């Protein structure tokens, strides 16, 4: 990744950033810039799951940009809608529409810094994870992706990017649901055979008592029948 000095307007050379009206384009959140032949062209923008920014032009170009957090997971966008980079500073770029088997060049500025060169597949698609160096200051930046389209023109797509310090990120409150009752612990069955014998003896005694009671009731009932006769 190398920073370069700003030079004059460029719309024909992938070795330099693409300029707009002799100046580096400054993309705003939710206001990306697509450049064709040195002039802005209409571009639609969509936010996907509050994590990625996707651009689409009527001429068949598309670009998707997101970033990874410290755990390598897709990071949310900044509250402004810009791509947000924290300490990991990894940006993920993918798209389609460039000349097959050509190259897509990725820049970041205000101070122009080339992040990398991505090979374009034979179907015109490209995809890469790029690391943004620590020399770039915290604040607002523009991420620019340039390439050659099948007609031979250089095309440029620009999105807003924000570098933040990790300790400045808002804390996310964690809600703990304690409405569930505590689990009931179940004691394991005893392996003491003496306990089983005692229980069995008690059961037999109860059966004997019940049997004696039933027998006594039968005797009383028979005696009453005889008295009635």
GUZA-921081 format. One record per residue: chain; residue number from 1; x, y, z of N, C-alpha, C in turn; residue in one letter. Coordinates in steps of 0.001 Angstrom, whole numbers, plus 500000, padded with zeros to 6 digits. Example, Ala and Ser with C-alpha at 12.3 -4.5 7.8 and 13.67 -1.06 7.14 Angstrom:
% GUZA-921081
<"A"; 1; <513190; 494310; 507800>; <512300; 495500; 507800>; <513200; 496700; 507800>; "a">;
<"A"; 2; <512850; 497750; 507080>; <513670; 498940; 507140>; <512900; 500030; 507870>; "s">;
***
This chain:
% GUZA-921081
<"A"; 1; <500848; 498821; 500000>; <500000; 500000; 500000>; <500884; 501229; 500000>; "x">;
<"A"; 2; <500693; 502118; 499031>; <501592; 503258; 498906>; <500804; 504527; 498696>; "x">;
<"A"; 3; <501194; 505582; 499417>; <500581; 506892; 499239>; <501296; 507616; 498112>; "x">;
<"A"; 4; <500560; 508451; 497376>; <501157; 509222; 496296>; <500764; 510680; 496441>; "x">;
<"A"; 5; <501508; 511544; 495773>; <501163; 512956; 495760>; <500028; 513190; 494770>; "x">;
<"A"; 6; <499146; 514121; 495103>; <498048; 514426; 494201>; <498582; 515050; 492920>; "x">;
<"A"; 7; <498007; 514660; 491800>; <498414; 515199; 490504>; <497183; 515737; 489784>; "x">;
<"A"; 8; <497355; 516095; 488550>; <496250; 516661; 487794>; <495160; 515660; 487517>; "x">;
<"A"; 9; <494121; 516117; 486799>; <492974; 515283; 486505>; <493393; 513999; 485801>; "x">;
<"A"; 10; <492772; 512896; 486192>; <493104; 511607; 485596>; <491839; 510802; 485379>; "x">;
<"A"; 11; <491591; 510430; 484128>; <490478; 509522; 483818>; <490930; 508450; 482845>; "x">;
<"A"; 12; <492239; 508330; 482624>; <492741; 507400; 481617>; <493849; 506483; 482125>; "x">;
<"A"; 13; <494223; 506595; 483392>; <495392; 505868; 483874>; <495068; 505216; 485215>; "x">;
<"A"; 14; <495116; 503871; 485262>; <494825; 503167; 486504>; <495952; 503281; 487528>; "x">;
<"A"; 15; <497087; 503866; 487137>; <498179; 504027; 488093>; <497932; 505189; 489049>; "x">;
<"A"; 16; <496891; 505982; 488781>; <496534; 507125; 489624>; <495055; 507054; 489979>; "x">;
<"A"; 17; <494643; 507734; 491053>; <493208; 507814; 491329>; <492489; 508538; 490194>; "x">;
<"A"; 18; <491206; 508300; 490079>; <490389; 508999; 489089>; <489838; 510270; 489731>; "x">;
<"A"; 19; <489979; 511397; 489016>; <489546; 512685; 489532>; <488207; 513079; 488927>; "x">;
<"A"; 20; <487542; 514011; 489571>; <486278; 514568; 489102>; <486402; 516087; 489142>; "x">;
<"A"; 21; <486293; 516721; 487982>; <486480; 518176; 487895>; <487835; 518598; 488458>; "x">;
<"A"; 22; <488879; 517835; 488087>; <490256; 518112; 488485>; <490484; 518000; 490000>; "x">;
<"A"; 23; <489578; 517339; 490696>; <489732; 517155; 492136>; <489410; 515712; 492504>; "x">;
<"A"; 24; <489948; 515282; 493626>; <489583; 513964; 494125>; <488118; 513984; 494537>; "x">;
<"A"; 25; <487348; 513008; 494109>; <485934; 512987; 494514>; <485798; 512765; 496017>; "x">;
<"A"; 26; <484784; 513362; 496587>; <484530; 513208; 498021>; <483145; 512612; 498207>; "x">;
<"A"; 27; <483107; 511300; 498380>; <481829; 510617; 498566>; <481290; 510891; 499960>; "x">;
<"A"; 28; <479984; 511008; 500051>; <479304; 511204; 501321>; <478500; 509947; 501655>; "x">;
<"A"; 29; <478232; 509725; 502948>; <477377; 508586; 503294>; <476047; 508669; 502549>; "x">;
<"A"; 30; <475650; 507544; 501974>; <474425; 507453; 501188>; <474460; 508312; 499924>; "x">;
<"A"; 31; <475633; 508862; 499581>; <475792; 509634; 498353>; <477080; 509203; 497645>; "x">;
<"A"; 32; <477103; 507987; 497117>; <478295; 507508; 496400>; <478438; 508255; 495080>; "x">;
<"A"; 33; <479594; 508126; 494466>; <479881; 508801; 493203>; <480393; 507778; 492207>; "x">;
<"A"; 34; <479783; 507747; 491031>; <480278; 506935; 489926>; <480725; 507875; 488825>; "x">;
<"A"; 35; <481922; 507627; 488278>; <482513; 508537; 487291>; <482703; 507794; 485976>; "x">;
<"A"; 36; <482212; 508412; 484899>; <482361; 507872; 483550>; <482886; 508985; 482645>; "x">;
<"A"; 37; <484032; 508731; 482022>; <484654; 509716; 481130>; <484827; 511066; 481821>; "x">;
<"A"; 38; <485201; 511030; 483076>; <485471; 512266; 483808>; <484242; 512968; 484319>; "x">;
<"A"; 39; <483056; 512413; 484113>; <481823; 513046; 484539>; <481037; 512094; 485450>; "x">;
<"A"; 40; <480278; 512657; 486387>; <479459; 511779; 487248>; <478337; 511147; 486454>; "x">;
<"A"; 41; <478008; 509921; 486798>; <476889; 509237; 486167>; <475920; 508778; 487243>; "x">;
<"A"; 42; <474649; 508589; 486889>; <473670; 508148; 487897>; <474069; 506815; 488506>; "x">;
<"A"; 43; <473848; 506698; 489802>; <474158; 505460; 490512>; <473124; 505274; 491615>; "x">;
<"A"; 44; <472655; 504052; 491769>; <471727; 503739; 492855>; <472503; 503107; 493997>; "x">;
<"A"; 45; <472029; 503334; 495211>; <472713; 502817; 496394>; <471713; 502093; 497276>; "x">;
<"A"; 46; <472157; 500985; 497862>; <471324; 500216; 498781>; <472165; 499815; 499971>; "x">;
<"A"; 47; <471551; 499805; 501143>; <472204; 499351; 502368>; <471641; 497981; 502708>; "x">;
<"A"; 48; <472521; 497019; 502909>; <472113; 495636; 503161>; <472396; 495281; 504616>; "x">;
<"A"; 49; <471339; 494997; 505366>; <471449; 494555; 506765>; <472276; 495508; 507628>; "x">;
<"A"; 50; <472290; 496791; 507264>; <473059; 497788; 508004>; <474541; 497415; 508088>; "x">;
<"A"; 51; <475027; 496607; 507115>; <476409; 496144; 507147>; <477163; 496409; 505850>; "x">;
<"A"; 52; <476470; 496520; 504756>; <477135; 496662; 503461>; <476474; 497763; 502648>; "x">;
<"A"; 53; <477288; 498420; 501826>; <476793; 499411; 500884>; <476951; 498840; 499484>; "x">;
<"A"; 54; <475880; 498842; 498706>; <475911; 498303; 497346>; <475562; 499403; 496349>; "x">;
<"A"; 55; <476384; 499508; 495308>; <476152; 500476; 494241>; <475803; 499747; 492956>; "x">;
<"A"; 56; <474991; 500381; 492131>; <474593; 499804; 490854>; <474398; 500945; 489864>; "x">;
<"A"; 57; <474944; 500789; 488666>; <474750; 501794; 487620>; <473920; 501219; 486487>; "x">;
<"A"; 58; <473377; 502119; 485676>; <472577; 501673; 484534>; <473430; 501025; 483450>; "x">;
<"A"; 59; <474749; 501215; 483545>; <475653; 500675; 482525>; <476230; 499319; 482902>; "x">;
<"A"; 60; <475719; 498704; 483974>; <476103; 497335; 484299>; <477193; 497171; 485331>; "x">;
<"A"; 61; <477633; 498263; 485960>; <478634; 498152; 487018>; <477948; 497963; 488362>; "x">;
<"A"; 62; <478552; 497147; 489215>; <478060; 497016; 490586>; <479254; 496914; 491524>; "x">;
<"A"; 63; <479049; 497379; 492745>; <480100; 497341; 493761>; <479447; 497142; 495117>; "x">;
<"A"; 64; <480029; 496247; 495920>; <479580; 496024; 497290>; <480783; 496193; 498209>; "x">;
<"A"; 65; <480613; 496977; 499268>; <481707; 497251; 500206>; <481209; 497032; 501623>; "x">;
<"A"; 66; <481999; 496330; 502415>; <481731; 496168; 503836>; <483069; 496110; 504559>; "x">;
<"A"; 67; <483047; 495877; 505850>; <484298; 495795; 506615>; <484194; 494679; 507634>; "x">;
<"A"; 68; <485349; 494283; 508183>; <485409; 493226; 509191>; <485843; 493816; 510522>; "x">;
<"A"; 69; <485259; 493314; 511604>; <485662; 493787; 512922>; <486855; 492989; 513440>; "x">;
<"A"; 70; <487192; 493198; 514722>; <488385; 492569; 515290>; <488285; 491049; 515338>; "x">;
<"A"; 71; <487052; 490522; 515297>; <486856; 489074; 515330>; <486722; 488466; 513941>; "x">;
<"A"; 72; <486936; 489285; 512907>; <486810; 488792; 511554>; <485377; 488667; 511086>; "x">;
<"A"; 73; <484435; 489254; 511821>; <483028; 489214; 511445>; <482655; 490497; 510706>; "x">;
<"A"; 74; <481595; 490429; 509917>; <481134; 491612; 509200>; <480690; 492673; 510207>; "x">;
<"A"; 75; <481207; 493881; 510050>; <480942; 494957; 510996>; <479753; 495796; 510535>; "x">;
<"A"; 76; <479041; 496404; 511483>; <477939; 497298; 511097>; <478476; 498593; 510513>; "x">;
<"A"; 77; <477623; 499279; 509763>; <477999; 500587; 509232>; <478046; 501611; 510356>; "x">;
<"A"; 78; <478712; 502725; 510084>; <478700; 503846; 511022>; <477283; 504413; 511086>; "x">;
<"A"; 79; <476931; 505111; 512156>; <475593; 505711; 512240>; <475267; 506611; 511057>; "x">;
<"A"; 80; <476280; 507184; 510429>; <476069; 508054; 509271>; <475739; 507272; 508009>; "x">;
<"A"; 81; <475990; 505967; 508013>; <475795; 505145; 506823>; <477079; 504841; 506082>; "x">;
<"A"; 82; <478212; 505370; 506574>; <479503; 505119; 505941>; <480035; 503752; 506357>; "x">;
<"A"; 83; <480906; 503179; 505519>; <481635; 501969; 505906>; <482512; 502321; 507095>; "x">;
<"A"; 84; <482483; 501500; 508139>; <483215; 501816; 509361>; <484377; 500846; 509567>; "x">;
<"A"; 85; <485554; 501397; 509772>; <486735; 500591; 510050>; <487200; 500844; 511472>; "x">;
<"A"; 86; <487495; 499753; 512200>; <488041; 499862; 513549>; <489481; 499372; 513523>; "x">;
<"A"; 87; <489958; 498836; 514627>; <491377; 498479; 514736>; <491809; 497466; 513679>; "x">;
<"A"; 88; <490935; 496542; 513332>; <491315; 495527; 512349>; <491571; 496152; 510980>; "x">;
<"A"; 89; <490787; 497168; 510631>; <490956; 497936; 509395>; <490985; 497054; 508144>; "x">;
<"A"; 90; <490048; 496158; 508066>; <489936; 495304; 506881>; <488655; 495645; 506148>; "x">;
<"A"; 91; <488789; 495978; 504874>; <487637; 496302; 504049>; <487468; 495214; 502989>; "x">;
<"A"; 92; <486225; 494841; 502729>; <485920; 493795; 501760>; <485250; 494448; 500554>; "x">;
<"A"; 93; <485835; 494228; 499375>; <485363; 494840; 498137>; <485011; 493740; 497140>; "x">;
<"A"; 94; <483841; 493839; 496528>; <483467; 492882; 495483>; <482575; 493589; 494472>; "x">;
<"A"; 95; <482597; 493111; 493235>; <481778; 493749; 492216>; <481833; 493006; 490898>; "x">;
<"A"; 96; <481232; 493618; 489886>; <481218; 493036; 488541>; <481069; 494161; 487521>; "x">;
<"A"; 97; <481365; 493837; 486263>; <481164; 494784; 485184>; <482427; 495274; 484515>; "x">;
<"A"; 98; <483608; 494966; 485111>; <484859; 495377; 484476>; <485242; 494375; 483388>; "x">;
<"A"; 99; <486183; 494796; 482572>; <486657; 493966; 481471>; <487194; 492639; 482009>; "x">;
<"A"; 100; <486723; 491513; 481482>; <487241; 490218; 481962>; <488752; 490133; 481843>; "x">;
<"A"; 101; <489347; 489522; 482867>; <490788; 489295; 482956>; <491591; 490605; 482972>; "x">;
<"A"; 102; <490964; 491673; 483448>; <491680; 492933; 483649>; <491986; 493086; 485137>; "x">;
<"A"; 103; <492091; 494306; 485640>; <492391; 494554; 487043>; <491506; 495672; 487583>; "x">;
<"A"; 104; <491137; 495527; 488859>; <490452; 496592; 489589>; <491439; 497150; 490603>; "x">;
<"A"; 105; <491568; 498468; 490636>; <492516; 499116; 491536>; <491735; 499869; 492610>; "x">;
<"A"; 106; <492096; 499642; 493880>; <491374; 500228; 495003>; <492242; 501281; 495667>; "x">;
<"A"; 107; <491651; 502475; 495868>; <492334; 503594; 496513>; <491540; 504057; 497712>; "x">;
<"A"; 108; <492239; 504764; 498612>; <491574; 505450; 499709>; <492242; 506813; 499852>; "x">;
<"A"; 109; <491480; 507836; 500136>; <492030; 509190; 500315>; <491049; 509996; 501154>; "x">;
<"A"; 110; <491614; 511057; 501840>; <492109; 512264; 501200>; <493532; 512153; 500669>; "x">;
<"A"; 111; <494515; 511750; 501439>; <495842; 511516; 500869>; <495773; 510223; 500079>; "x">;
<"A"; 112; <495892; 510269; 498737>; <495680; 509052; 497936>; <496627; 507924; 498322>; "x">;
<"A"; 113; <496048; 506805; 498671>; <496808; 505617; 499050>; <496206; 504419; 498335>; "x">;
<"A"; 114; <497034; 503712; 497590>; <496541; 502530; 496873>; <496480; 501348; 497821>; "x">;
<"A"; 115; <495287; 500796; 497993>; <495104; 499658; 498896>; <495478; 498344; 498242>; "x">;
<"A"; 116; <495226; 498218; 496950>; <495546; 496957; 496297>; <495033; 496894; 494882>; "x">;
<"A"; 117; <495494; 495866; 494172>; <495073; 495592; 492801>; <494418; 494216; 492797>; "x">;
<"A"; 118; <493182; 494147; 492316>; <492408; 492908; 492362>; <492238; 492362; 490955>; "x">;
<"A"; 119; <492585; 491108; 490712>; <492353; 490532; 489383>; <490858; 490362; 489116>; "x">;
<"A"; 120; <490454; 490661; 487892>; <489065; 490497; 487470>; <488934; 489155; 486761>; "x">;
<"A"; 121; <487914; 488405; 487100>; <487749; 487064; 486534>; <487319; 487137; 485067>; "x">;
<"A"; 122; <487232; 485968; 484443>; <486828; 485936; 483036>; <485345; 486222; 482846>; "x">;
<"A"; 123; <484618; 486412; 483966>; <483216; 486827; 483892>; <483042; 488282; 484312>; "x">;
<"A"; 124; <484159; 488977; 484567>; <484086; 490390; 484934>; <483863; 490652; 486404>; "x">;
<"A"; 125; <484052; 489631; 487232>; <483829; 489787; 488669>; <485158; 489888; 489421>; "x">;
<"A"; 126; <485106; 490506; 490605>; <486302; 490633; 491449>; <485878; 490644; 492919>; "x">;
<"A"; 127; <486796; 490253; 493772>; <486490; 490149; 495203>; <487796; 490095; 495975>; "x">;
<"A"; 128; <487914; 490875; 497070>; <489146; 490854; 497859>; <488927; 491487; 499227>; "x">;
<"A"; 129; <489741; 491039; 500192>; <489837; 491683; 501499>; <491123; 492501; 501516>; "x">;
<"A"; 130; <491028; 493768; 501883>; <492177; 494667; 501847>; <492365; 495319; 503212>; "x">;
<"A"; 131; <493613; 495429; 503630>; <493939; 496013; 504933>; <494305; 497476; 504753>; "x">;
<"A"; 132; <493700; 498333; 505546>; <493990; 499766; 505537>; <495058; 500039; 506592>; "x">;
<"A"; 133; <496169; 500620; 506189>; <497301; 500837; 507092>; <497017; 501837; 508202>; "x">;
<"A"; 134; <497782; 501740; 509257>; <497610; 502609; 510424>; <498041; 504040; 510166>; "x">;
<"A"; 135; <498716; 504283; 509026>; <499142; 505656; 508741>; <497978; 506565; 508373>; "x">;
<"A"; 136; <496845; 505961; 507990>; <495675; 506782; 507690>; <494994; 507189; 508987>; "x">;
<"A"; 137; <494704; 508457; 509110>; <494179; 509002; 510353>; <492709; 508646; 510559>; "x">;
<"A"; 138; <492313; 508683; 511829>; <490910; 508519; 512173>; <490113; 509651; 511532>; "x">;
<"A"; 139; <488963; 509320; 510962>; <488127; 510336; 510345>; <487471; 509855; 509068>; "x">;
<"A"; 140; <486978; 510821; 508277>; <486233; 510527; 507057>; <487174; 510359; 505869>; "x">;
<"A"; 141; <486881; 509366; 505023>; <487689; 509092; 503846>; <486773; 508672; 502697>; "x">;
<"A"; 142; <487354; 508569; 501506>; <486650; 508041; 500347>; <487375; 506806; 499851>; "x">;
<"A"; 143; <486623; 505733; 499650>; <487160; 504511; 499061>; <486797; 504519; 497588>; "x">;
<"A"; 144; <487791; 504330; 496712>; <487580; 504397; 495272>; <488014; 503091; 494608>; "x">;
<"A"; 145; <487162; 502553; 493739>; <487465; 501341; 492979>; <487417; 501697; 491500>; "x">;
<"A"; 146; <488547; 501480; 490813>; <488662; 501838; 489396>; <488944; 500612; 488548>; "x">;
<"A"; 147; <488464; 500650; 487314>; <488732; 499560; 486387>; <488361; 499948; 484971>; "x">;
<"A"; 148; <488692; 499061; 484053>; <488402; 499276; 482638>; <487178; 498450; 482269>; "x">;
<"A"; 149; <486227; 499086; 481584>; <485025; 498384; 481127>; <485275; 497836; 479719>; "x">;
<"A"; 150; <484433; 496935; 479231>; <484669; 496336; 477906>; <484834; 497339; 476772>; "x">;
<"A"; 151; <484264; 498531; 476892>; <484416; 499534; 475833>; <485798; 500171; 475824>; "x">;
<"A"; 152; <486607; 499908; 476879>; <487946; 500472; 476969>; <488040; 501694; 477852>; "x">;
<"A"; 153; <486917; 502199; 478335>; <486928; 503361; 479214>; <487299; 502970; 480647>; "x">;
<"A"; 154; <487898; 503914; 481371>; <488132; 503739; 482797>; <486904; 504238; 483538>; "x">;
<"A"; 155; <486434; 503419; 484449>; <485273; 503784; 485258>; <485672; 503758; 486728>; "x">;
<"A"; 156; <485015; 504587; 487517>; <485366; 504742; 488929>; <484110; 504768; 489781>; "x">;
<"A"; 157; <484162; 504037; 490909>; <483051; 504038; 491861>; <483608; 504398; 493227>; "x">;
<"A"; 158; <482916; 505320; 493942>; <483430; 505903; 495184>; <482382; 505845; 496291>; "x">;
<"A"; 159; <482811; 505390; 497475>; <481910; 505316; 498628>; <482581; 505951; 499835>; "x">;
<"A"; 160; <481751; 506391; 500784>; <482263; 507006; 502013>; <482730; 505945; 502993>; "x">;
<"A"; 161; <483816; 506239; 503674>; <484410; 505320; 504646>; <484859; 506124; 505851>; "x">;
<"A"; 162; <484665; 505560; 507038>; <485041; 506244; 508277>; <485929; 505341; 509119>; "x">;
<"A"; 163; <487081; 505855; 509497>; <487983; 505132; 510394>; <487752; 505651; 511808>; "x">;
<"A"; 164; <487481; 504749; 512728>; <487195; 505129; 514109>; <488107; 504356; 515049>; "x">;
<"A"; 165; <488283; 504895; 516231>; <489010; 504182; 517272>; <488048; 503232; 517957>; "x">;
<"A"; 166; <488517; 502043; 518292>; <487642; 501039; 518879>; <487029; 501518; 520182>; "x">;
<"A"; 167; <487814; 502228; 521004>; <487291; 502634; 522304>; <486296; 503782; 522200>; "x">;
<"A"; 168; <486066; 504315; 520989>; <485061; 505357; 520818>; <483733; 504805; 520340>; "x">;
<"A"; 169; <483682; 503484; 520080>; <482437; 502879; 519631>; <481424; 502859; 520769>; "x">;
<"A"; 170; <480158; 503112; 520481>; <479143; 503063; 521534>; <478997; 501661; 522084>; "x">;
<"A"; 171; <478805; 501582; 523391>; <478621; 500283; 524015>; <477233; 499745; 523690>; "x">;
<"A"; 172; <477167; 498462; 523436>; <475894; 497815; 523138>; <475394; 497159; 524403>; "x">;
<"A"; 173; <474202; 497588; 524851>; <473640; 497030; 526077>; <473233; 495583; 525857>; "x">;
<"A"; 174; <473533; 494761; 526833>; <473163; 493349; 526760>; <472020; 493085; 527723>; "x">;
<"A"; 175; <470917; 492622; 527214>; <469753; 492338; 528049>; <469753; 490871; 528435>; "x">;
<"A"; 176; <469683; 490628; 529725>; <469665; 489259; 530236>; <468256; 488933; 530703>; "x">;
<"A"; 177; <467663; 487903; 530162>; <466318; 487489; 530531>; <466398; 486554; 531720>; "x">;
<"A"; 178; <466026; 487094; 532910>; <466076; 486257; 534111>; <464680; 485827; 534529>; "x">;
<"A"; 179; <463738; 485862; 533604>; <462372; 485468; 533925>; <462222; 483953; 534029>; "x">;
<"A"; 180; <463173; 483215; 533516>; <463094; 481760; 533573>; <463417; 481281; 534973>; "x">;
<"A"; 181; <462674; 480289; 535453>; <462939; 479740; 536781>; <464214; 478929; 536755>; "x">;
<"A"; 182; <464809; 478788; 537933>; <466029; 478000; 538042>; <465730; 476536; 537746>; "x">;
<"A"; 183; <466692; 475882; 537182>; <466518; 474456; 536935>; <466528; 473696; 538258>; "x">;
<"A"; 184; <465723; 472656; 538325>; <465667; 471830; 539527>; <466648; 470688; 539375>; "x">;
<"A"; 185; <467564; 470590; 540328>; <468555; 469518; 540278>; <467918; 468227; 540767>; "x">;
<"A"; 186; <468137; 467177; 540050>; <467597; 465871; 540415>; <468727; 465018; 540944>; "x">;
<"A"; 187; <468572; 464553; 542206>; <469615; 463740; 542813>; <469638; 462373; 542167>; "x">;
<"A"; 188; <470805; 461799; 541972>; <470895; 460456; 541380>; <470333; 459409; 542304>; "x">;
<"A"; 189; <469854; 458334; 541713>; <469300; 457248; 542515>; <470386; 456635; 543375>; "x">;
<"A"; 190; <469979; 456244; 544611>; <470941; 455664; 545532>; <471287; 454246; 545107>; "x">;
<"A"; 191; <472521; 453889; 545288>; <472960; 452520; 544982>; <473047; 451676; 546234>; "x">;
<"A"; 192; <472538; 452208; 547376>; <472588; 451470; 548639>; <471487; 450415; 548631>; "x">;
<"A"; 193; <471863; 449112; 548615>; <470871; 448025; 548549>; <470088; 447906; 549830>; "x">;
<"A"; 194; <470671; 448374; 550949>; <469967; 448254; 552215>; <468735; 449134; 552215>; "x">;
<"A"; 195; <468829; 450296; 551568>; <467684; 451191; 551491>; <466555; 450523; 550722>; "x">;
<"A"; 196; <466911; 449845; 549640>; <465888; 449129; 548875>; <465224; 448044; 549693>; "x">;
<"A"; 197; <465988; 447310; 550523>; <465421; 446246; 551353>; <464461; 446827; 552377>; "x">;
<"A"; 198; <464843; 447965; 552977>; <463986; 448580; 553981>; <462673; 449026; 553360>; "x">;
<"A"; 199; <462739; 449587; 552164>; <461514; 450013; 551495>; <460624; 448812; 551201>; "x">;
<"A"; 200; <461226; 447718; 550727>; <460447; 446519; 550415>; <459776; 445946; 551659>; "x">;
<"A"; 201; <460501; 445951; 552789>; <459933; 445450; 554033>; <458742; 446287; 554458>; "x">;
<"A"; 202; <458863; 447598; 554305>; <457759; 448482; 554684>; <456547; 448217; 553816>; "x">;
<"A"; 203; <456774; 447984; 552522>; <455663; 447701; 551622>; <454968; 446411; 552022>; "x">;
<"A"; 204; <455754; 445338; 552349>; <455157; 444067; 552752>; <454357; 444199; 554034>; "x">;
<"A"; 205; <454878; 445013; 554976>; <454164; 445215; 556237>; <452832; 445893; 555987>; "x">;
<"A"; 206; <452847; 446891; 555087>; <451607; 447600; 554777>; <450600; 446651; 554145>; "x">;
<"A"; 207; <451069; 445772; 553258>; <450178; 444804; 552625>; <449576; 443877; 553664>; "x">;
<"A"; 208; <450406; 443436; 554637>; <449908; 442542; 555685>; <448844; 443208; 556516>; "x">;
<"A"; 209; <449072; 444485; 556878>; <448096; 445210; 557694>; <446784; 445347; 556961>; "x">;
<"A"; 210; <446906; 445720; 555664>; <445692; 445863; 554881>; <444946; 444530; 554772>; "x">;
<"A"; 211; <445713; 443416; 554595>; <445089; 442105; 554491>; <444366; 441723; 555771>; "x">;
<"A"; 212; <445001; 442003; 556933>; <444375; 441699; 558221>; <443114; 442497; 558401>; "x">;
<"A"; 213; <443163; 443755; 557993>; <441968; 444601; 558135>; <440839; 444099; 557286>; "x">;
<"A"; 214; <441167; 443695; 556051>; <440133; 443181; 555171>; <439531; 441903; 555734>; "x">;
<"A"; 215; <440405; 441038; 556336>; <439904; 439793; 556915>; <438981; 440060; 558081>; "x">;
<"A"; 216; <439336; 441031; 558914>; <438491; 441353; 560078>; <437146; 441855; 559637>; "x">;
<"A"; 217; <437113; 442676; 558599>; <435842; 443194; 558087>; <434981; 442062; 557567>; "x">;
<"A"; 218; <435588; 441049; 556962>; <434830; 439911; 556435>; <434184; 439123; 557569>; "x">;
<"A"; 219; <434902; 438951; 558679>; <434370; 438214; 559822>; <433186; 438946; 560405>; "x">;
<"A"; 220; <433293; 440265; 560559>; <432194; 441063; 561128>; <430966; 440972; 560233>; "x">;
<"A"; 221; <431193; 441039; 558907>; <430059; 440985; 557987>; <429350; 439647; 558075>; "x">;
<"A"; 222; <430081; 438538; 558221>; <429470; 437212; 558309>; <428663; 437072; 559592>; "x">;
<"A"; 223; <429160; 437604; 560699>; <428469; 437522; 561985>; <427155; 438272; 561912>; "x">;
<"A"; 224; <427118; 439434; 561269>; <425888; 440214; 561171>; <424845; 439472; 560340>; "x">;
<"A"; 225; <425289; 438741; 559316>; <424343; 437996; 558496>; <423675; 436887; 559328>; "x">;
<"A"; 226; <424477; 436210; 560188>; <423924; 435155; 561021>; <422909; 435703; 562013>; "x">;
<"A"; 227; <423178; 436887; 562593>; <422279; 437469; 563593>; <420953; 437814; 562965>; "x">;
<"A"; 228; <420954; 438271; 561685>; <419702; 438626; 561036>; <418814; 437385; 560830>; "x">;
<"A"; 229; <419438; 436212; 560637>; <418667; 435004; 560467>; <418047; 434567; 561778>; "x">;
***
